[in-house]
Amino acid sequence: MAKFTAEEKLNAVERALKGKESYMVIAKSIGVDDTAIHKWVKQYEHNGVEAFIKQYTNYTQQFKLNVLNFMIEYGTSLNETAAIFKIAAPSTILVWRRQLETQGMDALQSKKKGRPSMKKESNKQLKQAPVEGSTEALQAEIERLRMENEYLKKLNALVQNKEKSPRKTK
């Protein structure tokens, strides 16, 4: 389904509320399913023009439970419940219900989205040098000297190999 601007949705809702055209005709003219028109009308009836203003929210666990309890208590449909609580997609409520049924209350916890931040604490641990004279400091110095010796040995071997091999010219 294509995305529609708030003005396009409002225009379709006004056409539907006037009653001169059926939902099917309006839906066909703008290239959408008639259930979308029904959903937009419900949202408009409950929230007015604000229903079509985009709001990106992170719902809390308590809010999700309140929505599910309301839906069960009053027997409202997904579309009606979404319109009442200003939830953009009714399928979101269905996802919450399935999560609650299969995984329990913890599944409704809000999860952080996006890439996790780098740990600053681990960088600090690497930068802290051991106290001079301690066994850790001595071990670190021994390791550094061993690596330096290995490097110099390899460098010396490469230099000797280069001197031994005659240069071949074509």
Legacy VTK file of the C-alpha trace (Angstrom):
# vtk DataFile Version 3.0
C-alpha trace
ASCII
DATASET POLYDATA
POINTS 170 float
0.000 0.000 0.000
1.300 3.445 -0.899
1.835 6.052 1.768
-0.668 8.872 1.873
-0.261 12.350 3.239
-2.468 13.642 6.015
-4.310 15.842 3.484
-5.064 12.900 1.190
-6.410 10.843 4.083
-8.489 13.756 5.353
-9.894 14.338 1.861
-10.891 10.654 1.574
-12.515 10.723 5.018
-14.509 13.862 4.193
-15.728 12.259 0.960
-16.792 9.168 2.906
-18.574 11.147 5.615
-20.553 13.175 3.082
-22.179 9.913 2.051
-22.364 10.669 -1.674
-19.736 8.040 -2.525
-19.259 4.556 -1.139
-16.070 3.501 0.615
-15.360 1.152 -2.281
-15.561 3.965 -4.878
-13.339 6.268 -2.813
-10.834 3.485 -2.220
-10.688 2.633 -5.916
-10.202 6.279 -6.913
-7.137 6.733 -4.700
-5.779 3.210 -5.162
-6.249 1.706 -1.713
-8.296 -1.075 -0.122
-11.672 -0.063 1.323
-10.629 -1.328 4.774
-8.094 1.495 4.901
-10.900 4.001 4.356
-12.859 2.388 7.197
-9.804 2.634 9.444
-9.207 6.289 8.566
-12.852 7.158 9.239
-12.699 5.470 12.679
-9.493 7.314 13.522
-11.035 10.594 12.409
-14.210 10.005 14.454
-12.216 9.378 17.634
-9.333 11.844 17.269
-10.246 14.370 14.589
-7.554 15.808 12.353
-4.864 14.848 14.894
-5.351 11.203 13.901
-3.386 11.791 10.716
-0.446 13.629 12.237
2.503 11.266 12.431
3.682 10.518 15.940
6.525 8.117 16.564
6.244 6.828 20.084
7.759 4.171 22.235
4.946 2.504 24.142
5.522 1.424 27.738
4.670 -1.998 29.060
1.867 -0.552 31.197
0.336 1.262 28.199
0.355 -1.955 26.161
-1.377 -3.805 28.990
-3.973 -1.036 29.325
-4.745 -1.219 25.605
-5.122 -5.015 25.684
-7.282 -4.907 28.835
-9.508 -2.205 27.315
-9.982 -4.247 24.186
-10.926 -7.366 26.172
-13.130 -5.524 28.677
-15.160 -3.521 26.167
-14.992 -5.968 23.257
-13.725 -3.385 20.790
-12.140 -4.356 17.488
-8.514 -3.777 16.582
-9.430 -0.757 14.444
-11.572 0.839 17.143
-8.987 0.264 19.859
-6.212 1.669 17.678
-8.326 4.752 16.938
-9.154 5.325 20.605
-5.550 5.044 21.785
-4.055 6.836 18.745
-2.067 3.835 17.561
-1.188 4.209 13.893
-1.375 0.542 12.903
-4.037 -1.742 14.401
-1.803 -4.722 13.681
0.514 -3.421 16.408
-2.091 -4.369 19.006
-2.347 -7.833 17.489
1.422 -8.251 17.813
1.246 -7.201 21.480
-1.516 -9.719 22.150
0.436 -12.555 20.532
3.575 -11.623 22.441
1.662 -11.605 25.722
0.077 -14.994 25.007
3.264 -16.735 23.881
6.051 -15.084 25.892
4.338 -13.492 28.869
4.587 -10.039 30.422
8.307 -9.569 29.781
7.737 -9.616 26.016
5.853 -6.304 26.295
8.909 -4.489 27.659
10.166 -1.741 25.371
13.359 -2.685 23.637
16.020 -0.237 22.591
16.224 0.164 18.848
19.266 0.835 16.761
22.897 0.106 17.184
24.177 -0.274 20.754
26.591 2.382 21.927
30.247 1.550 22.393
31.245 0.675 25.922
33.404 3.447 27.349
34.266 1.466 30.456
36.142 -1.228 28.512
38.295 1.445 26.846
39.225 2.872 30.247
40.326 -0.527 31.475
42.735 -0.895 28.559
44.314 2.515 29.163
44.985 1.950 32.863
48.581 0.838 33.178
49.566 -1.379 36.091
51.507 0.202 38.943
55.262 0.311 38.283
57.126 -2.460 40.067
54.082 -4.692 40.429
54.089 -8.213 39.028
51.569 -7.214 36.337
53.810 -4.360 35.209
56.829 -6.624 35.064
54.937 -9.287 33.133
53.716 -6.662 30.629
57.293 -5.382 30.149
58.617 -8.915 29.617
55.922 -9.550 26.999
56.732 -6.279 25.221
60.461 -7.085 25.150
59.791 -10.578 23.788
57.692 -9.142 20.974
60.416 -6.601 20.209
63.058 -9.348 20.033
60.908 -11.457 17.703
60.354 -8.469 15.443
64.075 -7.690 15.249
64.927 -11.340 14.503
62.456 -11.439 11.617
63.726 -8.141 10.265
67.316 -9.392 10.410
66.349 -12.605 8.607
64.638 -10.664 5.824
67.665 -8.399 5.353
70.023 -11.401 5.144
67.763 -13.158 2.600
67.734 -10.064 0.443
71.533 -9.803 0.450
72.001 -13.489 -0.404
69.671 -13.634 -3.339
71.223 -12.254 -6.532
69.192 -9.745 -8.438
67.732 -11.191 -11.554
67.427 -8.810 -14.466
65.561 -9.529 -17.623
LINES 1 171
170 0 1 2 3 4 5 6 7 8 9 10 11 12 13 14 15 16 17 18 19 20 21 22 23 24 25 26 27 28 29 30 31 32 33 34 35 36 37 38 39 40 41 42 43 44 45 46 47 48 49 50 51 52 53 54 55 56 57 58 59 60 61 62 63 64 65 66 67 68 69 70 71 72 73 74 75 76 77 78 79 80 81 82 83 84 85 86 87 88 89 90 91 92 93 94 95 96 97 98 99 100 101 102 103 104 105 106 107 108 109 110 111 112 113 114 115 116 117 118 119 120 121 122 123 124 125 126 127 128 129 130 131 132 133 134 135 136 137 138 139 140 141 142 143 144 145 146 147 148 149 150 151 152 153 154 155 156 157 158 159 160 161 162 163 164 165 166 167 168 169
